Amino acid sequence: MSRPARPVLAVLGGFVAAAVAVAWAPAVPAVADPPGLVNVGVNSARNSSDKAVTASCPAGKVVTGGGGYLAVSQSAWGHVGIERLEPLAGGTGFGVTMREAGDDDFLDDWAVTGQAICAPAPAGWQVVSATGPAQTQYVTVSCGTKRVIGAGGRINSGGAGAVLLDQAVPSADLRSVTARGVVVAGANPPPAWSVTAYAVCATNPAGLERISGSAGPDALGHASFSQSCPAGKALYGVGADINAGNGWVLLSGLNVIDEDSTSTWADEYQGGPPNAWSLTGYGICGS
């Protein structure tokens, strides 16, 4: 599905490697179970450079999941995509990286918000990861006998936006997470790019379940979907999947709205794919 044409602009190089010291939202205790769950976040600087931010967990809590999204400027829809959604191995927070896609010449300012969902460490808490061979799109990591409470993925050596994250999907039985990287349409990535999948695991948390829903694009090539946990449950983590985008659709938002609601969105890149596509958003809820 095509979108209105955008002007061709010059590239500004550089990479913003740290967030500005401005909190996206205070760490507010959740009103629902699990006890002690909080959602914290941080905003990047607003400019035209690629960005990486880390949302940090409060003392005494560990990361269970997290999200990140393109903030401030809708003019960047279809120009900027997610490269990294990473629960940090030590549990201290959640890292998000967003880049301008492919060789897209985009000059307007934009910002990114990174989010961490944090809680007192559940029984058996750990972050596990797996990295695939070079140029392998799909990578799956397992929690073994434990259950998945958070998901993530990362593109390694992706050539400054030539390869972006297309999905980070918790399995239906919440035993594993699959991440996928795709080459942006028309881009020429380095041959050594790879994908890392992340899972945050715990030993059978109470009331654990996966929720999901899907949406297709509107007339501007923007797809979004919002959903909430069942009553009495709150979000441990979130995930997303672009279906049949094949490098023509950019994942640009996994927003943890509050303790029990999430919104996911994606945008067509340079007119979008010739085939139909859709977006699926996931939430992992517990009590």
N, C-alpha and C positions, 0 to 999 in steps of 0.2 A: 504494500500500500504506500503510495507516494505522499510526501509532505511538501508544503510550500518551499520553494527554493530559498536558500540562505546565501548571503554574500560570501565570497571567498576572501579570507583575511590572512594576514601574515602570522607566522609562528613566533611565539615568545618561548625561548628555551628555559631550562632550569627545572629544579625539583624542590618542592617545599617538604623538608624531611621531618618537620615537627609541628605540632599544633600550637597555635597561639594560646596564651594562658587565659582563655575565656571559657568558662564552663557552659556547655550546651544546656544542662539542667542540673539542679542539685540532686544529690543522692537522697531520694525520699523513700522511706521504708514502704514496702508493698502492703496494701490493705488486704490482699489475699494470700493464701499459702502459696508456695513454701515460705515458712517463717524467715524473716531477715532478708528476703529478696529485694534488691534495688536495681534500678536502671540509671546508669550515669553516662555522661557523654561530653564531647569536646568538639569545638569548631576549629577548622583550619583558618589560615589567612584567606582573604578574598583577593585573588589575582588570576592570571591566566596560565600559571605553571601547574605541572603535575604535583600531586599532594599525597603525603602519608601522615596519618594521625594515629595516636594511641589513646584510648579511653582507659583510665586506670581504676581499679577496684579499691574501695576503702579498706583500711586496715582490718584484718580479721575476716575478710571475705575473699573468695576465689571466683574467677570467671566461670560462668556456666555456658555462656554464648554471647552473641553480640551482633551488631549490624552496622550499616553505614550507608550514607546516601548523598547524592548530589544536592547541595543546598543553594539557596539564594537566587540563582539565575535559571529560569526556564529556557533562556536562549541557548543554554548548553545542552539541552536535551538532544540526544542523537549525536553528540560530539564527544561525550565523556563517558567512560565505563569503569567498572570495578575490576581491579587486578588482584586485590588481596582482601580476604576476610579471615583473620587469624586470631584464634584464642591462644594467648601466650602460654608457653609450656610451664612456666612457673606459677601460672594462675593470676598474675598481677594485673591483667587487663586484656583488651581486645584491639588488634591493629587493623587499620583499613587503609588501602591505597587505591587512588583513582587516577586515571591517566586520560589524556586526550587520545582518541582512537586513531590507530593507523598513522597515515600521514595527513590527517585532517588539519587544515590551516584554520585555527579558531583562536581569535584574539580576545573575545569578551572575558570579563572577570567571572570567576565562579569559586565556590567553596565546597568543602566536604564536611559532613558531621560524622564522627565515629562514636559508636555506642558500645558499652559493656554491660551485660547482665551479670550481676554478682550476688553471691549468697555465702553464708557459712558453709564450709566444705561438706558436701553430702558424703555419705559412706562410700568408700571406694573411688573417690574422685580422682581423675587423671585426664591429661590431654595426650592423645595419641595421634600420630601422623604417618603418612606413607607418601613417598615421592616416586613417580613413574619414570620410565625410560624417556629419553629425549623424543620429542614430537609425539608423545602418546597423549591423546586427548583425555581419556577417562582414567581416573585413579580412585580406588576404593580402599578405605581404612576401616578396620573392624574393632569393636569394643569387646569382642570375645564373649564371655559369659555375662558381661555387664551390659548396661543399656546406654544408648546415646541420649544426652541431654542438650548438646550443642553441636553445631556444624560450622565448617569453614573450608576455605580453599585458597590457594595462592599460585600465581604464575611466576616461575623463576626464569630469569634471563629472557624476558618477553620482548626485548627490543623496543622499549619505550612506547608501549601501547600497541604494538603489532599483534600481540596475543593478549586476550582478556578472559576473565572468568565468566563462564556461561552458566554454570550451575554449582550449587553446594546443597546436596539433597540427602536428608536423613531417610534411611530405608523405612518401609512401612512397619517393620517389626522393631524398629529402633535398635538395631544391632550394628549398623554400619553407616558410613557417610560416603557418598560418591561426589567428587569434584570433577569438573570438565573445563578445559581450556580450549578456546577456538581462535584461529587466525582471523583477524579482522579482514573483511572483504577488501581485496586489492593490496593488502600489506605484504611486506617481505621480511618475515622474522628471522632472527639468527637460528641456525640449525640446532643449537643446544637447548632450546627452551623446553621446559618441563612443567608438570603440575604436581602440587602437593595437596593432599586431602587431609583435613583435620576433623577429629571427633573429640568432644568432651564426654567422658564416660563416668557413670556412677553405678552403684550396686542397687538396682531395683528401687528407685525413688517412688514414693507413694503417688498413685493416680496418674502415672505417666501415660501420655498419649500424643500422637501426631495429628495435627489438623492441617487441612490444605484446601486450596481453592484456586481457580484459574480464571483468566480473562484474556480476551483478544484485543488487538489494537483499535484505536479510534481513528478518525479521519486524518489526524496529524501523526499517526504512527506511534502513539503513546498507549501503553497498556499498564493498568494498575489494578491491584486487588487488595482489599482490607478484610481482616477477620479477627475474631476474638476467641480466647479460650472459653470452655464451658464455665458456668458459674462455680465459684469456689476454687478455681485453678488459675495459675499465673504462668507466664512464659519463662522457661529455662533458656530457650534458644530459638533461632529462626533459620530458614533456608529458602532457596529459590531455584527455579529451573526455567530456562528459555527453551521452548519446544520448537524445533525446525527453524531456528534463527540462522544457524550456519554462518556466523560471522557478520551477518547483516543487521543484527539487533544487539544493543548494548544494555547490559544489566546496570541500572543506575540508582536503585534504591531498595534497601532492606531497612525499614524504619520501625524500631520498637517504640510504638506510640506511648504506651504506658505499661503497667505491669502485666496486662493481660491481652493487649491488642497490638497488631502489627500490620503494616502496609508495605507492599512490594511493587516496584515498577520497573519498566524497561522501555527503550525507545529505538526506533528504526534509525539506522545509519545510512546516510546518503541514498534515501529513497526506499530502503528496505529490501527484503528478499522477494523473488518472483513468486514464491509459494506462500500459503497461509502459515501463520505462526501464532503462538500463544505463550502466555506467562503463567507459571504456577508458583504460588507462594506457600511456604510451610511454617508452622509453628510447633514447638515442642512444649507441651503444657504439663504441669504437675500440681500436686496438692500437698 
